[in-house]
């Protein structure tokens, strides 16, 4: 009987899970030891829970981080990402907007907002946000792909084709339907 060895990807995933579990233990111990007012510990705990896809725990940790440090834009973006992953798009939109209030040039928040707006069917707003992303990074693949989809959804297939070409040049592959 042959023993099947895990693939490199399976080994990487297992290692990442063990690392995240260790981080949860470490940060939880730090909180129990009296460091519960340290926003960075709560933020890092949220990241570890996110890596484990423990969404409720991740949100709780990020919320505590922003309670302690409301200007931490990355925590707002991470909360938005959790809301996105759990299908709460309107809340993800609101949280990304909060991050942009704090840090207006935060490209990660802006591209996430543009994607959420696209999924909510707010095509004009998505186009506006993704064009702002392209002002900072002209070959941003997510922005180019989102603009392709937004213009096509609006019925402007000419603009959609223009952005599809740019997206493909940036390495995005589209599935033909």
C-alpha positions in Angstrom: 0.0 0.0 0.0 1.5 3.3 -1.1 1.4 6.4 1.1 0.2 9.5 -0.7 2.4 12.5 0.1 0.7 15.9 0.3 1.2 18.2 -2.6 3.3 21.3 -2.1 0.1 23.4 -2.0 -1.5 21.1 0.6 1.7 21.4 2.8 1.7 25.1 2.4 -1.9 25.4 3.5 -1.4 23.1 6.5 1.6 25.1 7.6 -0.3 28.4 7.2 -3.1 27.1 9.3 -0.8 25.9 12.1 0.9 29.3 12.1 -2.4 31.1 12.3 -3.6 28.8 15.1 -0.4 29.6 17.0 -0.9 33.3 16.5 -4.4 33.1 17.8 -3.1 31.3 20.9 -0.2 33.8 21.4 -2.4 37.0 21.0 -5.2 35.5 23.2 -2.6 34.9 25.9 -1.3 38.4 25.6 -4.8 39.8 26.0 -5.4 37.6 29.0 -2.1 38.8 30.5 -3.4 42.3 30.5 -2.6 43.7 27.1 -6.2 44.0 26.2 -5.9 47.8 25.5 -3.3 47.3 22.8 -5.0 47.8 19.5 -2.2 46.1 17.5 -2.7 42.9 19.4 -6.5 42.9 18.6 -5.7 43.8 14.9 -3.2 40.9 14.6 -5.7 38.6 16.3 -8.2 39.6 13.7 -5.7 38.8 10.9 -5.0 35.4 12.4 -8.8 34.6 12.6 -9.2 35.9 9.1 -6.5 33.5 7.9 -8.5 30.7 9.6 -11.7 31.9 8.1 -13.2 32.4 11.5 -15.2 35.4 10.4 -17.2 36.2 13.6 -14.0 36.1 15.7 -12.1 38.1 13.1 -14.8 40.8 13.1 -14.9 40.9 16.9 -11.1 41.4 17.0 -11.1 44.1 14.3 -13.9 45.9 16.0 -12.0 46.0 19.3 -8.9 47.3 17.4 -10.9 50.2 15.9 -12.6 50.9 19.3 -9.1 51.4 20.6 -7.6 53.1 17.5 -10.4 54.5 15.3 -7.9 55.9 12.8 -6.5 52.4 11.9 -7.7 52.4 8.2 -6.3 48.9 7.6 -8.6 47.4 10.3 -11.6 49.0 8.7 -10.6 47.5 5.3 -10.1 44.1 6.9 -13.5 44.3 8.4 -14.9 45.2 5.0 -13.1 42.2 3.5 -14.7 39.9 6.1 -18.1 41.4 5.3 -17.5 40.9 1.6 -16.5 37.3 2.2 -19.6 36.6 4.2 -21.9 38.2 1.6 -22.7 41.5 3.5 -21.8 43.8 0.6 -23.6 46.9 1.8 -21.7 46.8 5.1 -18.5 46.1 3.1 -19.2 49.3 1.1 -19.7 51.3 4.3 -16.5 50.0 5.9 -14.3 50.7 2.9 -15.7 54.2 2.7 -14.8 54.7 6.4 -11.2 53.6 5.6 -11.1 56.1 2.8 -12.3 58.9 5.1 -9.3 58.2 7.3 -6.8 57.7 4.4 -8.2 59.1 1.1 -5.3 57.7 -1.0 -5.5 54.1 0.4 -5.6 52.3 -2.9 -6.5 48.9 -1.4 -9.6 50.4 0.2 -10.5 52.1 -3.0 -10.1 49.0 -5.2 -12.1 47.0 -2.7 -14.8 49.6 -2.7 -14.9 49.6 -6.5 -15.4 45.8 -6.5 -18.2 46.0 -3.9 -19.9 48.7 -5.9 -19.7 46.6 -9.0 -21.2 43.6 -7.2 -24.0 45.9 -5.9 -24.8 47.0 -9.4 -23.6 50.6 -8.8 -21.7 50.6 -12.0 -21.2 54.4 -12.3 -19.8 54.6 -8.8 -17.6 51.6 -9.4 -16.2 53.1 -12.6 -15.5 56.3 -10.7 -13.6 54.5 -7.9 -11.7 52.2 -10.3 -10.6 55.2 -12.4 -9.1 56.7 -9.3 -7.2 53.5 -8.7 -5.8 53.7 -12.2 -4.7 57.3 -11.6 -2.4 55.8 -8.9 -1.5 52.6 -10.7 -2.4 52.6 -14.4 -2.0 48.8 -14.9 -3.9 47.7 -11.7 -5.3 44.4 -12.8 -8.3 44.4 -10.5 -9.4 47.9 -11.6 -9.0 47.0 -15.2 -11.1 43.8 -14.9 -13.7 45.7 -12.9 -13.9 48.4 -15.4 -14.4 45.8 -18.1 -17.3 44.3 -16.2 -18.9 47.6 -15.3 -18.8 49.0 -18.8 -20.2 45.8 -20.2 -22.9 45.7 -17.6 -23.9 49.2 -18.5 -24.1 48.2 -22.2 -21.0 50.1 -23.3 -19.3 47.2 -24.9 -16.9 49.4 -26.8 -15.4 50.7 -23.5 -15.7 47.2 -22.0 -13.6 45.8 -24.9 -11.0 48.6 -24.4 -10.6 47.8 -20.8 -10.6 44.0 -21.4 -7.7 44.5 -23.8 -5.8 46.5 -21.1 -6.7 43.9 -18.5 -5.4 41.0 -20.6 -2.2 42.9 -21.2 -1.9 43.2 -17.4 -2.3 39.4 -17.1 -6.0 39.0 -16.4 -7.6 36.0 -18.0 -11.4 36.2 -18.7 -13.6 33.1 -19.1 -15.7 33.2 -22.2 -19.4 32.5 -21.5 
